[in-house]
Amino acid sequence: MSTRRKALAGNGRSDWYTRMNETSSVSDGALTLRFWGVRGSTPVSGPDFVEFGGNTPCLEVRCGERLFVIDAGSGIGPFGRNDIEKLPQEIDLLFSHLHLDHTAGLPFFKPVVFDASRTIHTYCGNLDGACAGEALGRLFSPPLFPVELDVLPCSIEHHGFKAGETLSFADGSRVDTILLNHPQGSVGYRFEHGGKRLCVISDIEHSDPWPDAALLDFVRDADLVVYDGMFTEGEYCRCQGWGHSTWQKGVELAQAANAKALAIIHLHPAHTDAQLRQVEADMQAAMPASFIARERQSVDVGAVMTSARPQLALALTA
């Protein structure tokens, strides 16, 4: 059965709790987040990359039982294999943008892509209203990829929108969006459910002055901001214009916006577990309710926990 591709116009407290498990453990009806891929640029593996993980971006967001998936990096593979019992027949996949580390895992979203009864809806907002269909068609075809997406039994429907619009879904769900500073653009997403607010801000390069006024308003009073902190300050000096930021700029944004907690993602592929633990300690000295995301970590957004460090330590020894 060939995949269908449809281009649709878009419209679309210092207290916190974070926990890492092999399986999600969160409150029923809560706004929850699970990290399935937190690396940037390219997957990594080996003994130096065990604690934080090596897969590229994929985030599972649930507003109660309502699922949204952000990005299809290599982390979407383990997400599909581990969460198949909780996956709906129709899946909404929100792309931040279409660079390889955010798209290359799509054909490996098994067993979903092998199920003819399932539909994946992709949403792309950084192409001035165009959908992802043409770009993904070029990527997943010879000579770059052995087969086209048409060979997959599932259906794929592509939706385009302009970053800044609010996405409105048939079940009444709404997701706010914002255009981010990144080569070819990127989209930030804001989810609100049960009185809690989650903002995912990646990929982004900070501006001067900082924080950007529009972004500050977008993330204001968030219970959790997820932010692109790929570079150290020393690395950023050599990589200006590459479209990424630092944990220091994430802290500045979160504190200025009165956000309750901060998570750093899009980790540099060369940063080892030892390096990232030190970065996390430095960051928590500046903002105690902050942490570097770990693959498979689950977060109950806004639930009560007064300190990041003790809870993460418990999770890692569980």
JOFENGI-V129803 format. One record per backbone hydrogen bond with DSSP energy under -0.5 kcal/mol. CO is the residue of the C=O (numbers start at 0). NH is the residue of the N-H. Records with the same first field share a line. If there is no record, write none. Layout:
CO->NH / NH
This chain:
3->5 / 155
5->7 / 157
7->159
10->167
16->299
18->297
26->29
29->31 / 63
30->300
31->61
32->298
33->35 / 59
34->295
36->57
37->265 / 266
38->56
39->41
45->48
46->49
47->272
51->294
53->43
54->37 / 38
55->74
56->72
57->35 / 36
58->60 / 69
59->33
60->67
61->31 / 63
62->64 / 65
65->62
67->60
68->70 / 93
69->58
71->104 / 105
72->75
73->76 / 77
74->78
75->79
76->80
77->81
78->82
82->85
83->86
88->118
90->92 / 120
91->68 / 93
92->94 / 122
93->70
95->186
98->101 / 102
99->102 / 103
101->71
102->105
104->107
105->108
107->109
108->112
110->113
111->114
112->153
113->115
114->117
117->154
118->90 / 120
119->121 / 156
120->92
121->158
122->94
123->160
124->162
126->129
131->135
132->136
133->137
134->138
135->139
138->140
139->148
140->143 / 144
147->150
148->151
154->119
156->121
157->7
158->123
159->9
160->128 / 162
161->164
164->163 / 166 / 176
166->174
168->171
172->168
174->166
175->189
177->187
179->181 / 185
180->204
181->184
185->179
187->177
188->199
189->175
190->197
192->195
195->192
196->222 / 223
197->190
198->200 / 225
199->188 / 201
200->227
211->215
212->216
213->217
214->218
215->219
218->221
221->259
223->198 / 225
224->226 / 262
225->200
226->228 / 264
229->267
230->246
231->235
232->236
233->237
234->237 / 238
235->238
238->241
244->230
245->249
246->250
247->251
248->252
249->253
250->254
251->255
252->256
253->258
254->257
256->220
260->224
261->290
262->226
263->292
264->228
266->39
267->270
269->271
271->275
272->276
273->277
274->278
275->279
276->280
277->281
278->282
279->283
280->284
281->285
282->285 / 286
287->289 / 307
288->261
290->263 / 292
293->296
295->20
296->34
297->18
298->32 / 300
299->302
304->15
306->310
307->311
308->312
309->313
310->314
311->315
312->316
313->317
314->317
